[in-house]
Amino acid sequence: MRHCLRIAVGVVCCLLTSSLIAQESSDRAALASAEKVIRPEQIRSHIRFLADSLLQGRAPGTPGYDIAARYVATELEGMGLHPGVSGSWFQPIPFERAVTDPAASSVTLTSNGKEQRLVDAKDYVLSAWFASPAEKNGGQAESDVSAPLVFVGFGVTAPDQHYDDYAGIDARGKIVVRIYGAPSAFPSTERAYYSDNVVKAKNAVAHGAVGVLDIMLPEDWKRYPWEWLVPQIQVGEMRWLSKSGMPHDFFPDLRGIALLSQQGAETLFAGAPKTLAQVLDTAKAGKPQAFALPASAHLHTVSAQSVIQSSNIIGELKGSDSALRDQYVVYTAHVDHLGICPAVDGDNVCHGALDNASGTAAVLEIARAYASLSAAPKRSTLFVFVTGEEMGLLGSDYFAHFPTVPLKSIVANVNVDEAPGAFYPMKDVVPLGSEHSSLGEEVASAAKIMGYGISPDPMPEEVGFIRSDQYSFVLQGVPAVDITDGVKATDPNINGLAVIKKWNTTRYHTPLDNMSQPIDFESITKAAVMNFLVGYQVAQHAGAPEWNKGDFFGTTFGPRHSGMATGE
């Protein structure tokens, strides 16, 4: 019997070895095909068109975005892919846009019986107010709130981190004053999660708050100067609309939200139990804090509202395996950008060449590589080009709530935002989110094949994990990754981190993100091939990605895919 058992084990081992060899051979053949198809010239031509002034910055609901969307759909059709929305390339989304009327709005502080009216765009900038259909007066919404102030640190309640800024404070019926972000001691992606405005708004509402005043740490002002932030907020906000016409992620209990400048924050904390400097130092030390402020505030917000429509663009490649073709790997990139913005050197178009014409270009060429394979991978692939990312991941969030295939059939998302490699040839990559699931294995394998190392997030303060479209999938329990630039350049004379930080503070969300800036198209191409390989391995390999055991995001939003057919 032992002899027979050894024979049986040997047969199984031989079968497994043969299967692994066959799989590796398939991966190598697909890689060789992708390297021939994905070319820097094609990526450059896509970016050049999408970033052209003709498209006026590709803001959702504008002719410029519609031109970009039709360009993407035309490219997908030319590759031989299939429309992904019931015979159409387009998934239309209704949005409500709200823009604050500063002349009709105000913020007033009252302390010791004395009123002080703050100055718009100097002391504060108000977020736009959304209203239910019944509350609107024509195209206008109006909100008013007066309440005492309480300071609640970052405004974070994180049981998994044994941290609660609201401990010991009664915020019911109060306007909470909170600091942007979350404690730096939190792990990078958990810090990002607890920094999410939606998470913080839900927490404020859960504690009974009726309004919010936000302030920022000194280091955040260095990254996001007031002069840059104000116009970003003044352009307004958008929400996608539910079938009942209600804006999604709208919190009617919060009757006013404003960001205070450094000057506004100093005015607010005058006479407080602790100085502004003291509370900011405590926040940087990662300690929870909360106390009542000896003042109240009156926030009056008037917003002009309108309904617009913009579309995601979706193409599909059906899988080749009868047992797996009803499972999907989803690639995403956002097509939209900011539209018209404050002028630089006479140019008022936010061209969005790297953010995110580059990601759109990369995913178009990745789709072409899939369409050019001699045989489609086992699982099906969706290429989803989304709208409204710049206004809060809206297009991807809508798709994740209303996917064109059953949500349970989506096994993974590979997102491309600001195509990695644009700044210099890289020695490493930073795969945001891959550490939370077995998707990290495919990322590690692809990185090794492409000659990249893997590095942790070098800028956790940027909370990048929640700022791009893969996060919309994570919130619906789908393992996802966004592979971003590594900071190790192949040229030892290049300080990669310094290059990226300089771009973030000089070109990001300005007209200078255009085709005149230095762009390394060869390096983008190599990284695009890696993204191809990550998705291809997921589409081809037997098992679907699983959240790591005990993982925060898997526990919070998953688990998923247990018991899925493997096709073996």
C-alpha positions in Angstrom: 0.0 0.0 0.0 2.9 2.4 0.8 4.4 1.7 -2.6 1.0 2.4 -4.3 0.6 5.6 -2.2 4.1 6.9 -3.3 3.1 6.2 -6.9 -0.2 8.1 -6.5 1.6 11.0 -4.8 4.2 11.0 -7.6 1.5 11.1 -10.2 -0.2 14.1 -8.5 3.1 15.9 -8.2 3.8 15.3 -11.8 0.4 16.6 -12.8 0.8 19.7 -10.6 4.3 20.3 -12.0 3.1 20.0 -15.6 0.2 22.4 -14.8 2.6 25.0 -13.3 4.9 24.7 -16.3 2.1 25.0 -18.7 0.8 28.1 -16.8 4.2 29.7 -16.7 4.6 29.0 -20.4 1.2 30.7 -21.0 2.2 33.7 -19.0 5.5 34.1 -20.8 3.8 33.8 -24.2 1.2 36.4 -23.2 4.0 38.7 -21.9 5.9 38.4 -25.1 2.7 39.3 -27.1 2.0 42.3 -24.8 5.5 43.6 -25.2 5.1 43.7 -28.9 1.7 45.4 -28.8 2.0 48.0 -26.1 4.2 50.7 -27.7 5.3 54.1 -26.4 4.2 55.8 -29.7 0.6 54.7 -29.2 0.6 55.8 -25.6 2.0 59.2 -26.5 -0.6 59.7 -29.3 -3.5 58.9 -26.9 -2.2 61.3 -24.3 -1.6 64.0 -26.9 -5.2 63.8 -28.1 -6.9 63.6 -24.7 -4.8 66.4 -23.3 -5.4 68.8 -26.2 -6.9 72.2 -25.5 -9.8 71.2 -27.8 -11.1 69.0 -25.1 -11.1 71.8 -22.5 -9.9 69.6 -19.7 -12.5 66.8 -20.0 -14.8 67.9 -17.2 -17.8 65.6 -16.8 -20.9 66.8 -18.5 -19.0 68.9 -21.0 -18.5 68.5 -24.8 -14.8 67.9 -24.1 -15.5 64.9 -21.9 -18.0 63.5 -24.4 -15.3 63.8 -27.2 -12.9 61.9 -25.0 -15.5 59.2 -24.2 -16.2 58.7 -27.9 -12.5 58.5 -28.7 -12.1 55.8 -26.1 -15.2 53.9 -27.4 -13.9 54.1 -31.0 -10.5 52.7 -30.0 -12.1 49.8 -28.1 -14.4 49.0 -31.1 -11.4 49.1 -33.4 -9.6 46.5 -31.3 -12.5 44.1 -31.8 -13.7 44.2 -28.1 -17.4 44.0 -27.4 -19.5 46.8 -25.9 -19.9 46.2 -22.1 -23.3 47.8 -21.4 -26.1 45.8 -23.1 -24.8 46.4 -26.6 -23.6 50.0 -25.8 -20.1 51.3 -24.9 -21.6 53.8 -22.5 -22.9 53.5 -18.9 -24.8 56.9 -18.4 -24.7 58.3 -14.9 -26.9 61.1 -13.6 -25.0 63.6 -11.4 -26.1 66.5 -9.3 -23.6 69.4 -9.3 -23.7 72.0 -6.5 -21.8 75.3 -6.5 -21.7 77.6 -3.5 -22.8 81.2 -4.0 -20.3 83.0 -1.8 -22.1 86.3 -2.0 -25.2 84.7 -0.4 -23.3 82.5 2.1 -21.5 83.3 5.3 -19.6 82.0 8.3 -19.9 83.9 11.6 -18.2 83.1 15.0 -19.6 84.2 18.3 -17.5 84.3 21.4 -18.2 86.1 24.7 -21.3 87.6 23.1 -19.3 89.2 20.3 -19.9 88.2 16.6 -17.2 88.1 14.1 -18.0 87.5 10.4 -15.2 85.7 8.7 -14.1 86.6 5.2 -14.8 84.2 2.3 -11.7 82.8 0.5 -9.5 84.4 3.1 -10.7 82.8 6.4 -12.8 80.0 5.1 -14.2 78.3 2.0 -17.6 76.6 2.2 -18.4 73.2 0.8 -21.5 73.2 -1.4 -24.8 72.1 0.2 -26.9 69.4 -1.4 -30.6 69.1 -0.7 -33.3 66.5 -1.3 -35.6 67.2 -4.2 -38.3 68.4 -1.8 -36.0 70.9 -0.2 -34.9 72.7 -3.4 -36.3 76.0 -4.4 -35.9 75.8 -8.2 -32.2 75.2 -8.9 -31.1 76.5 -5.5 -30.5 74.8 -2.1 -30.1 76.7 1.2 -28.9 75.5 4.6 -28.5 77.3 7.9 -27.0 76.0 11.2 -26.0 77.7 14.4 -24.5 75.7 17.2 -21.8 75.5 19.9 -18.3 74.3 18.8 -16.4 71.3 20.0 -12.9 70.3 19.0 -12.6 66.5 18.2 -9.0 66.1 17.0 -9.0 64.3 13.7 -12.6 63.3 14.2 -11.6 59.7 14.0 -13.0 56.7 15.8 -10.9 53.6 15.0 -11.6 50.6 17.3 -9.0 48.5 15.5 -6.4 51.1 16.3 -7.6 51.6 19.9 -8.2 55.2 19.1 -11.2 57.5 19.5 -11.2 61.3 19.2 -14.8 61.5 20.4 -14.2 59.8 23.7 -15.4 61.9 26.6 -17.0 64.7 24.5 -20.7 65.3 23.8 -21.0 66.3 20.1 -24.8 66.1 19.9 -26.2 69.3 18.4 -22.7 70.7 18.0 -20.5 71.8 15.1 -17.4 69.8 15.3 -14.0 71.2 14.6 -11.6 68.6 13.3 -8.2 68.2 11.7 -7.7 67.0 8.1 -6.5 63.4 7.8 -5.9 60.7 10.5 -3.1 59.8 12.9 0.3 59.2 11.3 0.8 56.2 13.6 -1.9 54.2 11.7 -0.7 51.8 9.0 -0.7 53.5 5.6 -3.9 52.2 4.1 -5.9 52.2 7.4 -4.8 55.8 7.8 -6.1 56.5 4.4 -9.4 54.8 5.2 -10.0 56.9 8.4 -9.0 60.0 6.5 -11.8 59.5 4.0 -14.3 62.4 4.2 -17.2 60.0 3.9 -16.0 57.9 6.8 -15.4 61.0 8.9 -18.8 62.5 8.0 -20.6 59.2 9.0 -18.7 59.3 12.3 -19.6 62.9 12.9 -23.3 62.1 12.2 -23.1 59.0 14.5 -22.0 61.3 17.3 -24.8 63.8 16.7 -22.9 66.6 15.0 -24.8 69.1 12.9 -21.9 70.8 11.1 -18.2 70.6 10.5 -15.3 73.1 10.5 -12.0 71.6 9.2 -8.5 72.8 9.9 -5.2 71.4 8.6 -1.7 70.6 10.0 1.2 72.9 9.0 2.8 70.1 6.9 -0.5 69.7 5.0 -0.6 73.4 4.2 2.9 73.0 2.6 1.5 70.3 0.3 -1.9 72.0 -0.3 -1.4 75.8 -0.2 -4.6 77.8 0.6 -4.2 79.7 -2.7 -4.3 76.3 -4.6 -7.1 74.7 -2.5 -9.6 77.5 -2.7 -10.3 77.3 -6.4 -10.4 73.5 -6.2 -13.3 73.8 -3.7 -15.0 76.7 -5.4 -15.7 74.8 -8.6 -18.3 72.9 -6.6 -19.1 69.3 -5.8 -20.9 66.4 -7.5 -22.8 63.4 -6.3 -24.3 60.6 -8.4 -28.1 60.4 -8.1 -30.0 57.4 -6.9 -33.1 56.2 -8.8 -35.2 58.3 -6.3 -33.2 61.4 -7.2 -31.2 61.5 -3.9 -27.5 62.4 -4.1 -25.3 59.5 -2.9 -23.1 60.0 0.2 -25.0 63.1 1.2 -25.4 63.7 4.9 -28.4 66.0 5.5 -27.7 66.1 9.3 -24.5 68.1 8.6 -26.1 71.4 7.7 -22.8 73.2 6.9 -19.2 72.2 6.2 -16.3 74.7 5.8 -12.5 74.6 5.6 -10.7 77.2 7.6 -7.4 78.8 6.5 -4.5 79.0 9.0 -5.7 82.5 9.8 -9.3 81.3 10.2 -8.1 78.5 12.6 -6.1 81.0 14.7 -9.2 83.2 15.0 -11.3 80.1 16.0 -8.9 79.0 18.8 -8.4 82.5 20.3 -9.3 82.0 24.0 -9.7 78.2 23.7 -8.5 75.9 26.6 -5.5 75.0 24.3 -3.8 77.0 21.7 -3.9 76.0 18.0 -0.2 75.1 18.2 -0.8 72.8 21.2 -3.6 70.9 19.6 -1.7 70.5 16.3 1.3 69.2 18.3 -0.9 66.7 20.1 -2.4 65.6 16.8 1.1 65.0 15.3 1.9 62.9 18.4 -1.0 60.7 17.5 -3.0 61.3 20.7 -6.8 61.5 20.8 -8.1 64.8 22.0 -11.4 66.6 22.4 -12.8 69.6 24.3 -15.5 72.2 24.1 -14.6 75.6 22.5 -15.8 78.8 24.1 -17.6 79.8 21.0 -20.4 79.0 18.6 -20.7 79.3 14.8 -23.3 80.2 12.3 -22.9 78.6 8.8 -25.2 79.8 6.1 -24.8 78.0 2.7 -26.6 78.8 -0.5 -25.8 76.6 -3.5 -26.8 76.6 -7.1 -27.7 73.0 -8.2 -28.0 71.4 -11.6 -28.3 67.8 -13.0 -25.9 66.7 -15.6 -25.1 63.4 -17.2 -21.7 61.8 -18.0 -20.8 58.2 -18.9 -18.4 55.5 -18.1 -17.1 53.7 -21.2 -16.9 49.9 -21.0 -15.4 47.2 -23.2 -15.4 43.5 -22.7 -13.2 40.5 -23.7 -15.0 37.2 -23.0 -13.0 34.5 -21.4 -12.1 31.2 -23.0 -12.8 28.8 -20.2 -16.4 27.6 -19.8 -16.1 27.3 -16.0 -14.4 30.7 -15.5 -15.7 33.0 -18.2 -18.5 34.3 -16.0 -15.9 35.7 -13.6 -14.3 39.1 -14.4 -11.1 41.0 -14.0 -11.8 44.7 -14.2 -9.3 47.3 -15.4 -10.1 50.9 -14.6 -8.7 54.3 -15.5 -10.5 57.7 -15.3 -11.0 59.8 -18.4 -12.2 63.0 -16.7 -10.2 65.9 -15.4 -10.9 69.4 -14.0 -11.9 71.3 -17.1 -11.2 75.1 -17.0 -9.1 76.2 -14.0 -7.0 79.2 -12.8 -4.7 80.2 -15.6 -1.0 79.7 -15.6 1.0 81.7 -18.2 -2.3 82.5 -20.0 -3.4 78.9 -20.2 -6.6 78.2 -18.3 -7.2 74.5 -19.4 -6.3 71.8 -16.9 -5.1 69.4 -19.6 -4.6 66.4 -17.3 -1.9 64.8 -19.4 -0.6 62.6 -16.7 -3.7 62.8 -14.5 -5.2 60.9 -16.2 -4.8 60.9 -19.9 -1.7 58.7 -19.2 -3.7 56.1 -17.3 -6.4 56.1 -20.0 -3.8 55.6 -22.7 -2.1 52.8 -20.8 -5.4 50.9 -20.3 -6.3 51.4 -23.9 -3.0 49.7 -24.9 -3.4 47.0 -22.3 -6.9 46.3 -23.8 -5.2 46.2 -27.2 -2.7 43.6 -25.9 -5.6 41.5 -24.6 -7.5 41.7 -27.8 -4.3 40.7 -29.7 -3.7 37.5 -27.8 -3.9 34.2 -29.8 -6.3 32.9 -27.1 -8.3 34.9 -24.5 -7.5 34.2 -20.9 -9.8 31.9 -19.0 -11.7 34.6 -17.1 -13.3 37.5 -18.9 -11.9 41.0 -18.7 -13.7 44.4 -18.5 -12.0 47.6 -19.4 -13.9 50.3 -17.5 -13.0 54.0 -18.3 -14.7 56.0 -15.7 -16.0 59.6 -15.3 -16.1 61.8 -12.2 -13.0 60.6 -10.5 -11.8 64.1 -9.8 -15.0 64.9 -8.0 -14.7 61.9 -5.6 -14.4 58.6 -7.5 -17.9 59.0 -8.6 -17.9 57.0 -11.9 -16.2 54.0 -10.3 -18.4 54.2 -7.3 -21.5 54.2 -9.5 -20.1 51.2 -11.4 -19.3 49.3 -8.2 -22.9 49.9 -7.0 -24.4 49.2 -10.4 -22.0 46.9 -12.2 -22.7 45.7 -15.7 -22.0 42.1 -14.5 -22.9 40.6 -11.2 -20.8 42.1 -8.4 -20.0 38.7 -7.0 -18.5 37.7 -10.4 -15.8 40.5 -10.2 -12.7 38.8 -8.8 -10.3 41.7 -8.9 -9.7 45.3 -10.0 -6.5 46.7 -11.5 -6.5 50.5 -11.5 -4.2 52.8 -13.5 -4.2 56.4 -12.3 -1.3 58.7 -13.5 0.4 55.8 -15.4 3.5 54.8 -13.4 6.8 55.4 -15.0 6.2 58.9 -16.4 8.9 60.7 -14.5 11.9 58.4 -15.0 12.9 54.7 -15.5 12.1 52.9 -12.3 13.8 50.2 -10.2 10.7 49.7 -8.1 6.9 50.1 -7.9 4.5 50.9 -5.1 1.4 48.7 -5.4 -1.2 50.4 -3.2 -3.6 47.8 -1.7 -1.9 44.6 -2.9 -0.8 43.8 0.7 -4.3 43.2 1.7 -5.1 40.2 -0.5 -3.6 37.3 -2.4 -3.6 39.7 -5.4 -0.2 40.7 -3.9 1.1 37.4 -5.2 0.3 38.2 -8.8 1.8 41.7 -8.3 5.0 40.3 -6.8 5.3 37.7 -9.7 4.7 40.4 -12.4 7.1 42.8 -10.7 9.8 40.1 -10.6 9.4 39.2 -14.2 9.6 42.9 -15.2 12.6 43.5 -13.1 10.9 45.8 -10.5 11.3 45.7 -6.8 8.3 46.4 -4.6 8.3 49.2 -2.0 5.9 50.4 0.6 4.0 53.6 0.3 6.6 56.4 0.6 4.0 59.1 1.1 1.3 57.8 3.5 0.4 61.4 4.3 -1.1 61.7 0.8 -3.6 58.9 1.6 -3.3 57.7 -2.0 -5.1 54.4 -1.3 -8.5 56.2 -1.0 -7.9 58.8 -3.7 -8.2 56.6 -6.8 -10.8 54.3 -8.4 -9.6 51.0 -6.9 -11.0 52.2 -3.6 -14.5 52.1 -4.9 -14.0 48.3 -5.5 -12.5 47.8 -2.1 -15.6 49.3 -0.5 -17.7 46.7 -2.3 -15.4 43.8 -1.1 -13.4 43.4 -4.3 -9.6 42.9 -3.9 -7.9 45.7 -5.8 -4.6 47.4 -6.6 -3.3 50.6 -7.9 0.4 50.3 -9.0 2.0 53.7 -8.5 5.5 55.1 -9.1 8.4 53.8 -7.2 10.9 56.3 -5.9 14.0 54.4 -6.9 15.2 55.5 -10.3 17.6 53.5 -12.4 19.7 56.6 -12.6 21.3 57.0 -9.2 21.5 60.7 -9.7 17.7 61.1 -9.7 16.0 61.5 -6.3 12.7 59.9 -7.2 10.8 61.1 -4.1 11.9 64.7 -4.7 10.8 64.5 -8.3 7.4 63.3 -7.5 6.9 65.7 -4.6 7.9 68.6 -6.8 5.4 67.6 -9.5 2.7 67.3 -6.9 3.3 70.9 -5.7 4.0 72.5 -9.1 2.0 70.8 -11.9 -0.7 68.6 -10.2 -4.2 70.0 -11.0 -2.8 72.9 -12.9 -2.5 73.7 -16.6 1.1 72.7 -16.4 0.2 69.0 -16.4 0.4 69.1 -20.2 2.3 67.7 -23.1 5.1 70.2 -22.7 6.4 68.6 -19.5 9.0 65.8 -19.6 7.3 62.4 -20.0 9.2 59.1 -20.2 7.0 57.1 -22.6 9.3 54.1 -22.7 9.1 53.9 -18.9 5.3 54.2 -19.0 5.2 51.4 -21.5 7.2 49.0 -19.3 4.9 49.7 -16.4 1.8 49.2 -18.6 3.1 45.8 -19.5 3.4 45.0 -15.9 -0.2 46.0 -15.3 -1.2 43.8 -18.2 0.6 40.9 -16.7 -1.0 41.3 -13.2 -4.5 41.2 -14.7 -3.6 38.4 -17.1 -2.3 36.2 -14.3 -5.5 36.8 -12.3 -7.6 36.1 -15.4 -5.7 32.9 -16.2 -4.8 31.3 -12.9 -7.1 28.8 -11.2 -7.9 30.5 -7.9 -9.6 33.9 -7.5 -7.9 36.5 -5.3 -8.9 36.3 -1.6 -8.5 38.8 1.2 -5.8 37.9 3.6 -7.0 36.3 6.8 -7.9 38.9 9.4 -7.2 41.8 7.0 -8.9 45.0 8.0 -10.5 45.7 4.6 -11.4 42.1 4.0 -13.0 41.9 7.4 -14.8 45.3 7.0 -16.0 44.8 3.4 -15.5 41.2 2.5 -14.9 38.3 2.5 -15.6 37.4 -1.1 -15.2 34.6 -3.6 -15.1 31.8 -1.1 -16.0 28.6 -2.9 -15.7 30.1 -6.4 -15.2 27.6 -9.2 -11.6 27.2 -10.2 -12.1 25.5 -13.5 -9.6 22.8 -12.5 
